[in-house]
């Protein structure tokens, strides 16, 4: 799950006047009248669902990676493309040179030790155009904003085009260029979350269509402060689309994607508010090494913050205990480097984490953590 925002001033042009009714974190609890809604009666189709869903209000292609260079030094990276509809489909203008009904935003970050570099870009476009400054297509897969691009390395128009991707993004910085050029190869199947791909986010039924590719093997080059290093590692790609992602009283979330040493993987999130009786709402997916899944109900997953760090002028929980009793999992998840604040249009925390067994302290995994609303 990635942060979805009001994508700059352009996306707010048709936003209604402020209401006294709560609308959830970043407006994601506002009702999506006139837009297509995500729901449990829908079924995902591939390769079509790798592409955009412009009749829904918000959508993203979101990738994180835990990498090592040739000297064994860890690096982390994030690349995300967001789409937000400016208006319901019935109000779209006819496609023309300057017409737009969608706004696009991209984030990228490279992290190593205490260094954390972040960049952000915006674009506008029309849902009927496939040759714009930003966009996405299903087959062969491609998602881009300017020259920041995630795309298939194969020309086939069937689902195989999504199994072998290339990722390229670079940005200037006063300390030197940073970015990456990587090859990603899937070593396992796509994973559908929730109920056949519908991931509920609140007790009242709000949610998204949500699937992941958590089995990427990665190789390539990462550039930081003008220095390029060869890297290998693994990555996790999330895909979500929705028109009302949250309940109106949900204030933010804590989201984990974890690669465990025994080959299992775990996606888990906790939304603050929106649960039964006004409590928090939790959900997750336990993924076996061969891609078999088990959807985790609220009572099958426990998350508790163990420690905070002062980051960007706020207290952020960067050490957690996470339990999945049916799998015998009881671990501590912590950020080795707390300074991973994303100073983007709406700020959030996004960074690498390591996983240790709660009792023995043995390291048993790694992954990424995203936290919003702090």
N, C-alpha and C positions, 0 to 999 in steps of 0.2 A: 504494500500500500504506500503510495507516495503522496506528498502534499499537493493538493489542488487549490489554486488560488484564484482571486480576481486578477486576471492576467493583464495588469497594467491599466492605464487609463482607457485604452481602446476598448477593453472588454467591459468597462463600466459605463459606456456611453448610454446603454439602454437599461441600466440597472434601475429598478423602481426606487422611489423615495424611501428613506429609512423607515422601518417599522418598529414599534415598541415590542413586537413579538420576537422572542429569541430565534436566531437562525443558525446556531451552531458555530463551530470554529470556522473562520474565514468565509462565512456565509454558506457553508456546505450543508446546513440543515434547512435552507430555504426550499420551499416547495418548487418542484420543477414543472409547473403547469405548461402544457403545450409541447413538452419534450417527451421522447420515448423513455419509458421507465424500465429499469432492471427488475427482474422478478424471478421467483423460483420455478415458474412454468416455462422458462426459456432454456434452450439448449445451444451450446456453443458449436460452431461449425468452422472447420479449418480446411483450406487456409484463409477463408473469408474474414474470420475474426482477428487475424493478425493485422488487418487493415483498420481504417478509421470507422467510427460510428457517429457521423455528424448529426444525427437526429437526437443524440443524447447531449446533455449539457457539458459534461466534463469527461476527460479521458487522458490516459498517460501510458507511455512506454518507458519503463524505469529499470535501470541496470546498475547493480553494485558489484564490485569485485574485490576479493582479497588476493593479493599478489605478492611474489617475492622476486627480487632481482638476482643476478648471478652470484652475488655475495651473500645471499640468504637474508637480505634486509627486507622487511615487510613494507608494502605500499598498499594504499586503498584508493579506489576511484568510484565516482558516481557519474552517470550520464542519464538524463531524463528529458523526454519530450512531452510537453503538456499541450492539450487542445481544449479550448473552451468555446462553446457556441455563443454568439452574441445575441441570438434571437431564436425562437422556436422555428421549426422547419416551415410552418405555414406562412411565416413572415419574411422568408428569405427574398432578397432581391435577385433579379436575373443576373447570371454571371456576366460581368463586364470588366473592362480593364481595371477600374478602381473600386469595384464593389467588393464587399467583404461580409461574410457571415460567421467567420471563425477567427479566433486569435490563437496564436501559437507562442509557446514559451519553452526555452531549453535551459537546463542547468548542467554544468559540469564541475567536477571537483577532483583534485589530486591531493593525496595526503601521504606524508612520510615523516615519521617522528613528530616533532613539534610544528612542522610546516603543513599548512592547509591552504590550498589555492582554490578559489571559486570564481566562476564566471556565469553570466546570465545573458540571454538574448531573447528578443521578441520579434514576431512577424504577424502580419494579417493575411487572410486569404479567403477564397470562396470554396465551399464544399464541392462544387462541381468542377473545379480546376485541379489538374494533376501536375501542373508545370509551374507551381508558384514558388515563392521564396521558402515556404515551409509546407510540410504535408506528410502523408503516409500512404502506402499502397500495400495490398495483401500479397500479391504474387506476380513476379518475384518480389520478395519483401523489401521494402525500403521505408525508412522514417528519417526526416531531415529537417534542419533549419539552417539555411545558408550552407556552409561547408561542414557543419557538424552533422554527421550521418552514421546511421546504423543500417546496414543493408546486406542482402544476400550475396554470397560469393558464388552462387550458382544461378544460371539463367532459367532453370526449370520453373514452371508456373504451378507446380503441385506443392504439397506441404514440405517436401524436402528442401525447398528454398529457404525455409526458416531454420533448418538445422545447422547451417554453416554460414555465419555472419561475419562481417567486417565492421569495426567501429573506429571512426576517426574524428577527432575533435582537438583543436588547438586554440589557445587564447593568449594574448599578450599580457605581460605583467612587468612591473618596474624591476623585479629581480630576474627577469628573463622569461621566455616563452614556457608555457606548460601545456600538457595535453597528452594524447595517446593515439597510437595506431595499433589495433589489435585484431587478432583472428579468434573467433569463438566457434567451438564445435560441441554440439550437444551429445552427451554420453548417456542420456536417459530420456524418458518421455516427458511430455507436457503434464502439468499437475493442475487439476481443477479443484478450486477451493469451495468450501461450503456445500451446498446442495447442487451437485452437477454443474458447478461454476457460478452459482448465485451465492455471494458472501453477505450474509446479514450483518449489519453493523449496529443495530439498536433493537431493543425489545419490541418497539412499535413496527418493525419490519423494514426500515430503510436499509439500503445496501447497494451492492455493485455486482456486475459481472466481473469475475476475477479468476485469472489463471496465471501460472508461472512456468518458466523454464529454469529450474534450479540446478541443472546438470551440466552447465557450460564448463568446458576446459578452455583456458585462455592462454595465448602466447602472443608476444609482440614487443612493442617498445613504448615506454613511458618517458616523457620529457618533463623535467621539473627544474625551474631556475636555469633553463638553458642547457641542462645536462640530460642526455638520453641514456636510458638503461634498458637492457633486455630483461623481460619479465615473463613469468609463467604463474598460473594459479587457477582459480575458479571464480565463477560469476553466477549471479542470480538475476533473472529478468522477470519483472512483474508487469502484467497487463490488467488494467481496470478501466471500466467505463460505467457511468451512472448519470442520473439527473437529480437525485437527492441522496447523496452518499451517507449523510449523518442524520440523527435526530436533532431537533432544534435546541436541545439542552446539552449537547455534547461539546466539551470545551477543548478537545484535542486528543491525541493518541500517542501510544508507545508501541512501536512495531519492530519485531525481530525476524531476521532471516538467518538461520544457523546451519552450518555444515558441521556435522559431528564426525568424530574420528572413526566410528564403526560403520560409516556409510549412510546412516540415517540423516535426515534433514528435518527442520522444523520451521514452520511459519507460525508466528503467534502475535496477536495484537490485543491491546487493552485500550478501550475508548473510555475516557473519563466522563461519566454520566451516561444516561441512556439505557441503563440496565433496569431490571425489575426493581421497583421500589425506589428508583432514583440512584441506584448504585452504579458501579462501572460495568461495562459490557466487554466480555472477553470471548475470543474465538481463536482457532488455530487449525493447522493441518500437520499431522505426523506422517512423514514420508519415508518409506522403506528404501533400502539401497537400489531396488529394482523399480521404484516409482509407484508402488502400491500406496494408497493413502487411507488415512482415517481422519475424518473430520472430528475436531475436538469441541465438545460442548463446554459451556461455562464451568461446570463442576469437574471437568477433566483437565483443567489448566489453572495453575496458580502463578500469579506474578506479584512480587512485592519488592519495593525499592529498599535497598540497603544503605545507600550512601549518595550524597550529592556533591557536585562540583560547582564552583562559581564560574560561569561562562557568559561572556557578553552581558554582564550586569544582572544576571539572574541565576537562581539556583536550579540546576538541572540534575535529575537522578542518573548518574553514570555507572552505578553498580546495582545489580538486580539479582534476586533469587527467582528461579524459574523451575516449576515442577510439573511433570506429566506423570502422575502416579501409575497409570496402566502400563507405561513403558519403562518404569523404574528410573525415570530421569529426575534428578534433583541436582541442579547446577547453579553456579554463580556466573553471571554474565557481566563483564566489566569492560569499560573503555580504557585501554592503556594510555590514551591521550585524550584529555577532556576537551581541548580546544578544537572542536569540530563544528562550530556554529556556522550556518550558512547565511551570510548577510545579504540575502536576496530580497525581492520586493516584499514578501512576508517571510520573516526569518524563521528558521527551525534548526534543530540539531540533527546531524547525520554523520555517522562515523563507524569505524571498525570496532569490533568487540572480540574478546576472547572468552572462551567457555572453560570453566574448571568445575570438577566434581565438588559438591558442597562439603562432603566429609573428608576426602583424601587430599583435596587441593590439586589433583592431577589435571593437567590441561587435556581437554577432550573435544575441542572444537574451536571454531571461529565463525565470524559472520558480520552482519551489519545491524545497526540500531538506528531507527528514526524516531524523533520525538517532536511533537508540535504542541503549541498552546502554552508554552512556558514563558 
